[in-house]
Amino acid sequence: MTDIEDAHTAMPSLKGRQAIISGGTTGIGRAIAVLLASEGAKVFICGRTPEHLDDALERIREVGEGDGIALDLAEPDGVDRFFAAAADYLPAADIVVINAAVPAKGLSEMSDTDLRYALATDFTAYVMSAHAGTRLLEDRGDIVLIGSMSAHVLGPGSTVYAGMKAGIAGFSEALRKELGPKGIKVALVEPGKTGADFQYPDIPAKKQREMIEEESMLRAEDIAVGVHYLLTQPRRAVVQQLTIAPRMQDRE
């Protein structure tokens, strides 16, 4: 009989873990919440729209256990309110997924109001969520930041978004080095083009379905599987950066 005991590394279970997921009501965040809940993690999510929150929680509770709150992380007290509510529901939280984001265009195409809101949501709230998560986790657990391949593509129509995501990429790598010795793993997931309401109105739902079918766009669940992968590595191993691209994204 062949001995294959050492053919695979240890894969820690997610059962019993407690995950805080920002932007967990739609798209990538929702897919992550559903998958983690289905694996036995208890989840707490947030989103800006009560209707989306209710829909996401209904799905989460079909496969596992979870709760959430409707709020806007761009508000001055948004991050504090979210993490306070999460800590009440998850007294032993050991996973923080920072995902909530809004689209942003080229700098010359944005109004002052839209620019400030994008910066507040996609950068300030990311950093403040990591800060709150670090305090909550103390000396154990995982922080996962959802970035974007836009940080590397650097297209002229995504000046602001690409700049923020490039900043998050640098922040994530430095944070990994800061928190690693404290017992907290930090990982960055950078998706390519992914189907979600985030893509509206530029890419309508029907067009998204077509692109997913032709494999030039990912499903949100593809990103969730990537997050599951990095969360089930041994504590000694950190997936510092995971880039997930559609197979046909660069065909043109």
C-alpha positions in Angstrom: 0.0 0.0 0.0 1.4 3.4 -1.0 2.1 5.9 1.8 0.6 9.3 0.8 0.4 10.8 4.3 2.7 13.6 3.4 1.3 14.3 -0.1 -0.7 17.3 1.1 -0.2 20.0 3.6 -2.6 20.5 6.4 -5.8 22.4 5.5 -7.4 24.1 8.6 -11.2 23.9 8.6 -13.3 27.0 8.6 -15.9 25.4 10.8 -16.3 27.5 14.0 -14.5 30.5 12.7 -16.1 34.0 12.8 -15.8 36.3 9.8 -16.5 40.0 9.4 -17.1 40.9 5.7 -17.5 44.5 4.5 -19.6 45.0 1.4 -21.0 41.5 1.9 -24.5 42.1 0.5 -23.7 42.0 -3.2 -21.1 40.8 -5.7 -17.8 39.4 -4.5 -18.5 40.1 -0.8 -21.8 38.3 -0.9 -20.2 35.3 -2.6 -17.5 35.2 0.0 -20.0 35.4 2.9 -22.1 32.6 1.4 -19.2 30.3 0.8 -17.6 30.9 4.3 -21.0 30.3 5.9 -21.5 27.1 4.0 -18.1 25.9 5.3 -19.2 26.5 8.9 -18.0 30.0 9.6 -20.4 32.4 11.3 -20.4 35.7 9.3 -21.4 39.3 9.8 -21.8 41.6 6.8 -22.6 45.2 5.9 -23.9 47.0 2.8 -25.5 50.3 2.0 -28.9 49.0 0.9 -31.3 47.3 3.4 -33.0 45.3 0.5 -29.6 43.9 -0.5 -28.8 43.1 3.1 -32.0 41.2 3.5 -31.4 39.2 0.3 -27.9 38.3 1.2 -28.8 37.2 4.7 -31.6 35.0 3.4 -29.1 33.2 1.2 -26.5 33.0 4.0 -29.0 31.5 6.4 -29.9 28.8 3.8 -26.4 27.4 4.1 -25.2 28.6 7.5 -25.3 31.3 10.1 -24.9 35.1 9.8 -26.2 38.6 10.4 -25.4 42.1 9.3 -26.1 45.8 9.2 -27.1 48.4 6.6 -24.8 51.4 6.7 -22.4 53.5 4.6 -18.7 53.0 5.4 -18.0 56.4 3.8 -19.7 58.1 6.7 -17.3 59.4 9.4 -18.7 56.8 11.9 -19.4 54.1 9.4 -16.4 51.8 10.1 -16.7 52.2 13.9 -20.5 51.4 13.8 -19.9 48.3 11.6 -17.1 46.9 13.7 -19.0 47.6 17.0 -22.0 45.7 15.7 -19.8 42.9 14.3 -18.0 42.5 17.7 -21.4 42.2 19.5 -22.4 39.4 17.1 -19.0 37.8 16.8 -17.3 37.9 20.2 -14.4 35.8 18.9 -14.0 37.1 15.3 -10.9 35.8 13.7 -11.4 36.7 10.0 -11.8 40.2 8.5 -12.5 40.6 4.8 -12.3 44.2 3.6 -14.2 44.3 0.3 -16.7 47.2 0.2 -15.9 49.5 -2.8 -17.6 51.7 -5.4 -16.6 52.4 -9.0 -14.5 55.4 -9.9 -13.6 56.9 -13.3 -10.8 59.0 -14.7 -9.8 62.0 -12.5 -11.0 64.5 -15.1 -14.4 62.8 -15.4 -15.3 63.0 -11.7 -17.0 65.7 -9.8 -15.5 66.9 -6.4 -18.4 65.1 -4.6 -17.9 61.8 -6.4 -14.2 61.9 -6.0 -14.4 62.5 -2.2 -17.0 59.7 -1.9 -14.8 57.2 -3.8 -11.8 58.1 -1.8 -13.8 57.7 1.5 -15.1 54.3 0.5 -12.3 52.7 -1.5 -9.3 53.9 0.4 -10.0 55.6 3.7 -12.6 53.0 4.8 -10.2 50.2 3.7 -7.4 51.5 5.9 -9.7 52.3 8.8 -11.3 48.8 8.5 -7.9 47.2 8.6 -7.2 49.4 11.7 -10.4 48.3 13.4 -9.8 44.7 12.4 -6.3 44.7 13.8 -7.6 45.9 17.2 -10.3 43.3 17.1 -8.1 40.3 16.2 -5.4 41.3 18.6 -2.9 38.5 18.1 -4.6 35.9 15.9 -6.6 35.5 12.7 -6.7 36.7 9.1 -7.2 40.0 7.3 -8.1 39.7 3.6 -8.2 42.8 1.4 -10.0 42.6 -1.9 -8.0 44.7 -4.4 -8.1 44.8 -8.2 -6.0 44.0 -11.2 -6.7 47.7 -12.1 -3.7 48.5 -9.8 -1.5 47.0 -12.6 -3.5 47.7 -15.8 -3.5 51.4 -15.1 -6.0 52.4 -17.8 -6.6 56.1 -18.6 -10.3 55.7 -17.7 -9.6 54.3 -14.2 -7.1 56.9 -12.9 -8.7 57.2 -9.4 -9.7 53.6 -9.0 -6.4 52.3 -10.2 -4.5 54.7 -7.9 -6.5 53.7 -4.9 -6.1 50.0 -5.6 -2.3 50.4 -6.2 -2.2 52.1 -2.8 -4.1 49.2 -1.2 -1.6 46.7 -2.8 1.3 48.5 -1.1 -0.5 48.9 2.1 -1.4 45.2 2.2 2.2 44.0 1.7 3.5 46.3 4.4 0.7 45.4 6.7 1.6 41.7 6.2 5.1 42.4 7.5 3.8 44.5 10.4 1.2 42.0 11.6 2.8 38.7 10.8 4.9 38.7 14.0 1.8 39.5 16.0 0.0 36.3 14.8 -2.2 38.0 12.1 -2.0 36.9 8.5 -2.7 39.5 5.8 -3.5 38.6 2.2 -4.5 40.6 -0.9 -6.8 39.2 -3.6 -6.8 41.0 -6.9 -9.7 40.0 -9.2 -9.9 40.7 -12.9 -13.2 41.8 -14.4 -15.9 40.1 -12.3 -19.7 40.0 -12.8 -21.5 42.1 -10.2 -23.8 45.2 -9.9 -20.5 47.0 -9.4 -20.1 46.9 -13.2 -23.4 48.8 -13.8 -24.2 50.7 -15.9 -21.2 50.2 -18.1 -21.8 46.5 -18.4 -25.5 45.5 -18.1 -26.6 42.2 -16.6 -27.2 40.6 -20.0 -23.8 41.6 -21.3 -22.2 40.3 -18.1 -23.8 36.9 -18.5 -22.5 36.8 -22.1 -19.0 37.7 -21.0 -19.1 35.0 -18.3 -20.2 32.4 -20.8 -17.4 33.3 -23.2 -15.0 33.4 -20.2 -13.9 37.0 -20.5 -15.5 37.8 -17.1 -15.4 35.9 -13.8 -18.2 35.0 -11.5 -18.1 36.4 -8.0 -18.0 32.9 -6.7 -14.6 32.4 -8.5 -13.1 35.0 -6.2 -14.8 33.5 -3.1 -13.1 30.2 -3.9 -9.8 32.1 -4.0 -10.5 33.6 -0.6 -11.4 30.1 0.7 -8.0 28.8 -0.6 -5.9 31.4 1.3 -7.9 31.0 4.5 -7.3 27.2 4.5 -3.5 27.3 4.3 -1.4 26.4 7.4 -0.7 29.2 9.8 2.9 29.3 8.7 1.9 30.1 5.1 0.7 33.5 3.9 -0.7 34.0 0.4 0.5 37.5 0.1 -1.1 38.3 -3.2 -3.6 36.2 -5.3 -4.4 37.5 -8.8 -7.5 35.9 -10.4 -8.1 36.8 -14.1 -10.6 35.6 -16.6 -9.0 33.2 -19.0 -10.0 35.4 -22.0 -9.6 38.8 -20.4 -6.6 39.8 -22.5 -7.7 38.4 -25.8 -8.1 41.8 -27.5 
